[in-house]
Amino acid sequence: MGPTLYMLPFIFWFSIFLFSATHSFSVTFCLVCPPPLSVQVSPVTLTNPVGTSGVMRVMGVAFPREKEREEWEREQEETRKRDHRRIGKDQELFFFNDVSPGSCFFLPKGAHIYNTLADFIRTEYRRRGFHEVVTPTLYSTALWERSGHWEHYSENMFTVTGDTHTYALKPMNCPAHCLMFEQRVRSWRELPLRWADFGALHRNELSGALGGLTRVRRFCQDDAHIFCTPEQLEEEIIACLDFVRSVYRVFGFSFHCLLSTRPTPCLGEPALWDHAEQLHKTLLSERCVTLQPALNRIDIQIKDAIGRQHQCATIQLDFQLPIRFDLQYVGGDGETHRPVMVHRAVLGSLERMIAILAENFSGKWPLWLSPAQVMIIPVGGGSESYAQQVVRQFREAGFMADADDDHGATLNKKIRSAQLAQYNYIFVVGEKECVSGTVSVRTRGGKQLGRRPTEKVLASLTHLRDARSNQDDF
């Protein structure tokens, strides 16, 4: 029996249920030989409702076999356990408030993750020849009209009026970087220019589309733009792909690429577009590539721990903004030439990447990224001063370290609390540890690593952190 036939009983009674939800009418589900079903019912919040609507949302999924339904429900339960919104609340990472819809409030632990990700990318920038710039947040609409964004994107921009002019909060950085390029005459010797920008971006997303950190109105990207000559394009794309591979390897993500072709209509010389498309195909020939008609860009999709796909990184060629801003450089022949512009992001928005990582790791952050790295538990009053000494020692080395000095809790309860709080390592210190200058180490998974010299533990954890390792043992 095909999927459509399996759905017929559900569709019939689903229609009856919808009628009953919006009318003074009741019905009892009574399916004859139904397929395995999973049904969820939830109220619908209407925009500007008139009176009480009583509208309910009913979602149902039918399966050919009971085994498939049970497998699907296990997957849904695992997804609920990993929901970044639940993890963010339980670990006190972030929250949202109606006073600023779609804008995240990062608490200290969440800010630690946020800043650690940004520092990770900044370290890569220094290695790869990128230079960070700082640009304004508010611009006259004249800039967006010049770039072409106002015509197609103005409804998604927040605007303010002042001094008889209309201004807009920037939803992207590229026009500002074009202004920086044209600020003076550029020489071919300066190229490629690689500019990175962590400026806050704002996009007026519909309230119904907002969802945790995955879709927000205020966000920050590891945004960068490369201005290069056509001859340098191949090397720059290869370097961007290597950048993506290097970063995603740290997180343990596998990925594949989606290659999109030129838009229609498009600005720029057809020969340049032809060259760019062929270059993309050649460079990605050894990877799994799907061609789709859109923009001349490479979108990178990652796969998380439970097999879900996420689109984060992008590498996009732009021949249009250099034309709109009349960007030029003086070549080795003394003539002016048009640069090629490459838009590049690896993480995408930091907010969305934090959501993906929270769900990928199920809240069990690796040491280098963790906002709760070390918990020291003293056993006996005489060991409290030593515990505080160890805390200071690890904090001075840059670790997120705390001590549990709750006299009313048992040792087992303290250990369990630290494990539930997802501290990577738990150090138990008593009289023997005080005398010998050691700590008894165990992981959050309960593995006991034994008593070890504090200095050696500090050196080992520093190595794990700085190597951005996802391993617990040392």
QUIHUTA-V419559 format. One record per residue. N is the residue number from 1. RES is the residue in three letters. PSI is psi in degrees with one decimal (999 if undefined). D_FIRST is the distance of its C-alpha to the first C-alpha in Angstrom with 1 decimal. Layout:
n->{N N}
res->{RES RES}
psi->{PSI PSI}
d_first->{D_FIRST D_FIRST}
This chain:
n->{1 2 3 4 5 6 7 8 9 10 11 12 13 14 15 16 17 18 19 20 21 22 23 24 25 26 27 28 29 30 31 32 33 34 35 36 37 38 39 40 41 42 43 44 45 46 47 48 49 50 51 52 53 54 55 56 57 58 59 60 61 62 63 64 65 66 67 68 69 70 71 72 73 74 75 76 77 78 79 80 81 82 83 84 85 86 87 88 89 90 91 92 93 94 95 96 97 98 99 100 101 102 103 104 105 106 107 108 109 110 111 112 113 114 115 116 117 118 119 120 121 122 123 124 125 126 127 128 129 130 131 132 133 134 135 136 137 138 139 140 141 142 143 144 145 146 147 148 149 150 151 152 153 154 155 156 157 158 159 160 161 162 163 164 165 166 167 168 169 170 171 172 173 174 175 176 177 178 179 180 181 182 183 184 185 186 187 188 189 190 191 192 193 194 195 196 197 198 199 200 201 202 203 204 205 206 207 208 209 210 211 212 213 214 215 216 217 218 219 220 221 222 223 224 225 226 227 228 229 230 231 232 233 234 235 236 237 238 239 240 241 242 243 244 245 246 247 248 249 250 251 252 253 254 255 256 257 258 259 260 261 262 263 264 265 266 267 268 269 270 271 272 273 274 275 276 277 278 279 280 281 282 283 284 285 286 287 288 289 290 291 292 293 294 295 296 297 298 299 300 301 302 303 304 305 306 307 308 309 310 311 312 313 314 315 316 317 318 319 320 321 322 323 324 325 326 327 328 329 330 331 332 333 334 335 336 337 338 339 340 341 342 343 344 345 346 347 348 349 350 351 352 353 354 355 356 357 358 359 360 361 362 363 364 365 366 367 368 369 370 371 372 373 374 375 376 377 378 379 380 381 382 383 384 385 386 387 388 389 390 391 392 393 394 395 396 397 398 399 400 401 402 403 404 405 406 407 408 409 410 411 412 413 414 415 416 417 418 419 420 421 422 423 424 425 426 427 428 429 430 431 432 433 434 435 436 437 438 439 440 441 442 443 444 445 446 447 448 449 450 451 452 453 454 455 456 457 458 459 460 461 462 463 464 465 466 467 468 469 470 471 472 473 474}
res->{MET GLY PRO THR LEU TYR MET LEU PRO PHE ILE PHE TRP PHE SER ILE PHE LEU PHE SER ALA THR HIS SER PHE SER VAL THR PHE CYS LEU VAL CYS PRO PRO PRO LEU SER VAL GLN VAL SER PRO VAL THR LEU THR ASN PRO VAL GLY THR SER GLY VAL MET ARG VAL MET GLY VAL ALA PHE PRO ARG GLU LYS GLU ARG GLU GLU TRP GLU ARG GLU GLN GLU GLU THR ARG LYS ARG ASP HIS ARG ARG ILE GLY LYS ASP GLN GLU LEU PHE PHE PHE ASN ASP VAL SER PRO GLY SER CYS PHE PHE LEU PRO LYS GLY ALA HIS ILE TYR ASN THR LEU ALA ASP PHE ILE ARG THR GLU TYR ARG ARG ARG GLY PHE HIS GLU VAL VAL THR PRO THR LEU TYR SER THR ALA LEU TRP GLU ARG SER GLY HIS TRP GLU HIS TYR SER GLU ASN MET PHE THR VAL THR GLY ASP THR HIS THR TYR ALA LEU LYS PRO MET ASN CYS PRO ALA HIS CYS LEU MET PHE GLU GLN ARG VAL ARG SER TRP ARG GLU LEU PRO LEU ARG TRP ALA ASP PHE GLY ALA LEU HIS ARG ASN GLU LEU SER GLY ALA LEU GLY GLY LEU THR ARG VAL ARG ARG PHE CYS GLN ASP ASP ALA HIS ILE PHE CYS THR PRO GLU GLN LEU GLU GLU GLU ILE ILE ALA CYS LEU ASP PHE VAL ARG SER VAL TYR ARG VAL PHE GLY PHE SER PHE HIS CYS LEU LEU SER THR ARG PRO THR PRO CYS LEU GLY GLU PRO ALA LEU TRP ASP HIS ALA GLU GLN LEU HIS LYS THR LEU LEU SER GLU ARG CYS VAL THR LEU GLN PRO ALA LEU ASN ARG ILE ASP ILE GLN ILE LYS ASP ALA ILE GLY ARG GLN HIS GLN CYS ALA THR ILE GLN LEU ASP PHE GLN LEU PRO ILE ARG PHE ASP LEU GLN TYR VAL GLY GLY ASP GLY GLU THR HIS ARG PRO VAL MET VAL HIS ARG ALA VAL LEU GLY SER LEU GLU ARG MET ILE ALA ILE LEU ALA GLU ASN PHE SER GLY LYS TRP PRO LEU TRP LEU SER PRO ALA GLN VAL MET ILE ILE PRO VAL GLY GLY GLY SER GLU SER TYR ALA GLN GLN VAL VAL ARG GLN PHE ARG GLU ALA GLY PHE MET ALA ASP ALA ASP ASP ASP HIS GLY ALA THR LEU ASN LYS LYS ILE ARG SER ALA GLN LEU ALA GLN TYR ASN TYR ILE PHE VAL VAL GLY GLU LYS GLU CYS VAL SER GLY THR VAL SER VAL ARG THR ARG GLY GLY LYS GLN LEU GLY ARG ARG PRO THR GLU LYS VAL LEU ALA SER LEU THR HIS LEU ARG ASP ALA ARG SER ASN GLN ASP ASP PHE}
psi->{129.6 165.6 -36.5 -43.2 -37.5 -31.5 -15.4 -49.2 -39.9 -44.1 -41.9 -53.2 -27.0 -41.5 -41.8 -40.1 -40.6 -41.7 -42.7 -29.7 -22.9 2.9 165.5 76.6 142.3 155.7 150.4 130.7 132.1 80.1 134.9 116.4 55.0 157.5 163.4 128.0 152.9 117.4 135.2 136.9 130.9 150.2 153.4 127.4 115.4 149.9 126.9 55.6 146.7 109.6 -164.2 115.0 -38.0 18.2 136.4 147.0 128.9 123.6 133.1 147.0 130.3 147.5 143.9 -32.0 151.8 -36.8 -39.2 -36.1 -44.1 -39.1 -42.1 -42.0 -34.1 -41.4 -40.8 -39.2 -40.1 -39.4 -41.6 -39.2 -33.2 0.1 123.0 -25.2 -39.0 -43.8 -42.1 -37.2 -47.0 -38.1 4.2 55.1 -43.2 168.2 169.8 154.4 143.5 -16.2 -19.0 75.4 132.7 8.9 128.8 140.0 110.6 120.5 171.0 -44.1 -39.6 -38.3 -32.5 -45.6 -45.4 -50.7 -33.3 -40.6 -45.7 -41.0 -37.0 -48.5 -38.2 -37.2 -42.5 -36.0 -45.3 -36.0 -28.7 11.9 23.7 147.2 129.0 138.7 162.8 127.5 159.4 163.7 -29.9 131.6 150.2 147.8 -15.8 -35.5 -43.7 -29.1 -39.8 -39.1 -17.4 -5.0 -31.2 -37.3 -37.9 -13.9 3.1 -31.6 -19.7 12.9 141.9 129.4 152.4 155.5 133.0 142.1 37.4 10.7 154.9 131.9 160.2 140.8 136.9 131.7 -9.3 165.6 -14.1 -42.3 -37.1 -37.8 -31.0 -39.3 -38.4 -37.4 -41.4 2.0 -26.5 172.1 131.6 146.7 153.8 -24.3 -22.5 -19.0 146.8 144.1 127.5 106.5 130.0 148.2 121.9 21.5 148.1 135.0 150.0 130.4 132.6 73.6 146.3 141.4 -33.5 -17.6 -10.7 138.6 96.6 -138.9 -6.8 -25.2 107.7 171.5 -29.0 125.0 172.3 133.0 154.9 69.0 136.3 151.5 136.7 127.6 121.0 171.7 158.6 -32.9 -24.6 -6.2 -45.2 -46.5 -37.5 -39.2 -42.7 -42.9 -37.8 -42.8 -37.6 -37.8 -49.4 -47.5 -42.6 -43.7 -45.4 -26.4 -36.5 -40.1 -11.8 19.5 137.9 156.4 162.0 165.5 144.9 122.6 119.8 152.3 -176.1 150.8 163.0 122.9 171.8 152.9 155.5 160.3 132.8 -35.2 -36.4 -41.8 -44.5 -45.0 -43.0 -43.4 -42.9 -36.6 -45.1 -47.3 -39.7 -45.9 -27.7 9.3 -27.1 4.9 165.6 110.2 137.1 126.8 134.1 143.1 114.5 -119.1 160.1 89.2 163.4 118.1 133.7 123.6 132.2 157.0 127.4 -172.4 -22.3 21.1 6.4 148.1 139.2 133.9 117.6 -65.5 152.0 145.7 113.4 129.5 144.1 111.2 -7.6 -47.3 -40.4 -30.2 -46.3 -35.1 3.2 49.3 136.4 155.4 156.4 120.9 178.0 -18.7 1.9 -3.0 159.9 143.3 160.2 127.4 161.4 139.4 132.9 120.6 134.1 128.7 141.4 -54.9 -24.1 -141.7 140.6 -37.0 -48.7 -37.3 -37.0 -40.4 -45.1 -43.8 -39.9 -42.5 -34.2 -44.6 -2.2 36.6 -3.6 80.6 139.5 157.3 -47.0 -24.2 -11.1 138.2 -2.2 87.7 -44.4 130.6 126.0 126.6 111.3 143.2 107.0 144.8 -31.9 -15.2 -2.5 -40.7 -36.0 -38.7 -42.8 -34.1 -42.8 -39.7 -49.2 -40.6 -44.1 -35.2 -39.0 -26.5 4.5 12.6 153.1 92.7 141.9 164.2 140.8 102.5 27.5 108.9 -17.2 -2.5 146.7 165.6 -45.3 -38.7 -40.0 -42.3 -44.2 -40.4 -41.5 -37.3 -42.8 -31.4 -0.1 35.4 132.2 -40.6 144.4 122.2 123.8 126.8 129.9 -157.8 -42.8 -41.0 -37.9 -44.1 -41.0 -4.8 41.6 175.2 145.0 117.2 137.2 152.7 168.2 -19.9 -2.4 -1.1 127.0 123.4 -1.8 -179.9 129.0 152.3 134.8 -41.8 -40.5 -37.4 -43.8 -43.7 -40.9 -44.2 -33.7 -40.8 -45.1 -43.2 -48.7 -25.7 -3.7 47.3 147.2 9.6 152.2 -35.6 149.0 999}
d_first->{0.0 3.8 6.7 8.2 6.3 6.8 10.3 11.3 13.1 14.7 15.8 17.4 19.3 20.1 21.9 23.8 24.8 26.2 28.2 29.6 30.6 32.8 34.1 35.9 32.8 30.9 27.5 25.7 22.1 20.5 16.7 15.3 12.8 12.3 10.5 13.4 15.6 18.8 21.0 24.5 27.1 30.3 33.1 33.6 37.1 38.1 40.8 43.9 42.2 44.0 44.3 41.6 38.2 36.2 33.2 30.5 27.9 24.5 22.1 18.7 16.1 12.6 11.2 8.2 11.2 14.6 16.5 15.4 16.5 19.7 20.4 19.9 22.3 24.8 24.9 25.5 28.2 29.8 29.9 31.6 34.1 35.0 35.2 38.5 39.5 39.6 41.4 43.8 44.7 45.0 47.2 49.1 48.3 47.8 47.1 46.7 48.9 48.6 52.0 50.5 46.8 44.9 47.9 47.9 50.7 51.0 52.8 55.1 52.4 50.0 52.8 53.6 50.1 50.4 53.8 53.0 50.2 52.6 55.3 52.9 52.3 56.0 56.9 54.7 56.3 59.7 58.6 57.0 59.7 58.2 60.6 59.7 60.8 60.9 60.3 60.6 57.9 59.1 59.7 60.9 58.3 60.4 58.9 55.3 56.3 57.8 54.7 52.4 50.4 51.9 50.4 46.9 46.9 49.5 47.0 46.0 49.6 51.9 55.2 58.6 61.8 65.2 68.5 67.1 64.5 60.7 59.4 55.9 54.6 53.3 49.6 50.3 53.3 53.4 55.8 58.3 58.2 58.9 62.0 63.1 62.9 64.9 67.5 69.7 70.0 67.8 68.6 66.4 68.0 66.2 62.7 60.1 60.4 57.7 57.8 55.7 55.4 54.1 55.0 53.1 50.7 49.5 46.5 45.8 42.2 40.6 40.8 37.1 36.4 38.8 37.3 39.6 41.1 38.2 39.2 42.8 45.6 48.4 47.7 49.4 48.2 49.7 50.3 52.4 53.5 55.0 57.5 58.1 59.2 56.7 58.0 57.2 53.6 52.0 53.9 53.0 49.2 49.4 51.3 48.8 45.9 48.1 48.8 45.1 44.4 47.5 46.5 42.8 43.9 45.9 42.9 40.8 38.3 36.6 36.1 35.1 36.4 35.1 37.6 37.9 40.1 42.9 42.6 43.3 46.1 48.0 51.6 53.3 54.1 51.3 52.8 52.4 48.8 48.1 50.0 48.1 44.6 45.6 47.2 44.0 41.9 44.5 44.9 41.2 40.5 40.3 37.8 34.1 34.5 32.2 34.0 33.5 35.8 37.8 41.2 43.0 42.1 40.5 38.3 37.8 34.7 35.1 32.7 33.6 33.5 29.9 28.6 28.8 30.2 33.4 35.4 39.1 41.5 42.2 44.7 45.4 48.0 50.0 52.3 52.4 54.2 57.0 57.6 57.4 60.0 61.9 61.8 64.2 65.8 68.9 68.0 70.2 71.4 72.8 70.3 67.7 64.0 60.8 59.0 55.3 53.7 50.9 49.1 48.0 46.4 45.3 44.3 43.5 44.6 46.1 44.4 40.9 41.7 43.0 39.7 37.8 40.3 40.3 36.6 36.7 39.5 38.2 41.8 43.4 45.5 47.1 50.9 51.9 49.8 50.0 51.9 52.7 54.0 56.6 57.4 60.8 61.3 64.9 65.7 69.1 71.4 73.2 70.3 69.4 71.9 70.5 67.0 68.1 69.9 66.6 64.8 67.5 67.3 63.6 63.7 66.6 64.3 61.7 59.3 57.7 59.4 60.1 61.8 60.8 64.1 62.8 65.2 63.2 60.1 59.9 59.3 55.8 54.9 56.2 54.3 51.1 51.7 52.3 49.1 47.1 49.0 47.7 51.2 50.9 53.9 55.9 59.5 61.3 65.1 67.7 71.3 70.6 68.8 71.5 74.2 72.4 70.9 67.3 64.0 61.4 58.1 54.6 51.3 49.0 46.6 49.4 50.7 54.5 56.4 59.8 63.1 64.0 66.8 66.0 67.3 65.0 62.0 62.8 63.1 59.8 57.9 59.6 58.5 54.8 54.9 56.6 54.3 51.4 49.9 46.7 48.1 49.6 51.9 55.3}
